Amino acid sequence: MTFARVWFAAIVTAAVLHLAGCDANATDGGTLTTNLDPVSNLEAYSASVTSVGLVWTPSPAARTADMQDHQVRVLSVPAGTLLTTFTVAKTESSFVVTGLTGGTKYQFDVIVRPTSAATGKGNSSNASVIWSPARRLPTEAGGFPIKVFETASPSSPSGLIIFKGTAPLATSVQNPSPLSDTLLLDLYLKTETSSMVLLRSAHQYTGRVLPRITRFSSVTRNAASLNDPAVAPPDTTTYSSGNTSFSIDNSSIATSKILFFKANDGNYGRLLVKRQSNGTLIGGTSPDRFLELEVSYQTTPYNPYSRRR
């Protein structure tokens, strides 16, 4: 071999060794480690006062033999202390985390993990969302559907009183519960026109407005249930002082609708206005029309379910 050929071979060998030694993903044994693709579009919802539901788009790795499962990690906010972990099958794209404390924010991380046989494969980066559980009230006291009737009803028009720690109670809007530490939220349905009703605080009906005024967010969502996931709730600035009522007409709608509210004591919540069999949100016939509701609210004041990082 001539001197030129020896020199060229040495240069090529050195370059290869240099590149291998500088690869940030190389292990001590020289095997390259590639992280699995993470899940995407991670969102959350408050399933109950002690649980949070997570929903995500599966990782591309779920279609391969390299992926073993998901690991769901629950961390404290803001400290970031690991509290507990759950294992979720690779075929799943949702999970309900239980054993939580109502009104407490948590960070939820979802990580894709490789099988032991997936040589050179590592855990994915974590997808994260911050959320907190909230109380769910699907019915009023006694298990009856929550129905709020319009003020034009010939019988005593009804309202909805929600007390802290107990089931909601339908009562006469003409005598709403007095201002007290036990009352969280009160609503009534004003007859606006032949085709429209207005959802408002019952204290506006009697003129006892004082500070007890329910405020609605300008943001709404079309959703079939309160298990509708999101990456973040409406911004707190959407609950302006002018948003003290919400109008609903008799237009046909494809699904139920979620309204977001802020109660007198700073407790944020959601109202599911349920679509009726006639295809609209307003049930019954005039003058006995009604809205059928389900309620979710934060037990901790000034906690709008979540916050952005």
Secondary structure, DSSP 4 states (H G I P E B T S, - for coil): --HHHHHHHHHHHHHHHHHHHH-TTB-TTS-B-EEPPPPEEEEEEEEETTEEEEEEEPPGGGGSSSEEEEEEEEEETTT--EEEEEEEETT-SEEEE-S--TT--EEEEEEEEE-TT-TTEEPPPPEEEEE---EEESS-TTS--EEEEBTT-SSPPEEEEEETTS--EEEETTSPPPS-TTEEEEEEEEEEETTEEEEE-HHHHHT--TT---EEEEEEEE-SSS---BSSPPPGGGS-TT--EEEEES---SS-EEEEEE-TTS-EEEEEEPPPTTSSS-BS-TTS-EEEEEEEE-SSTT--S----
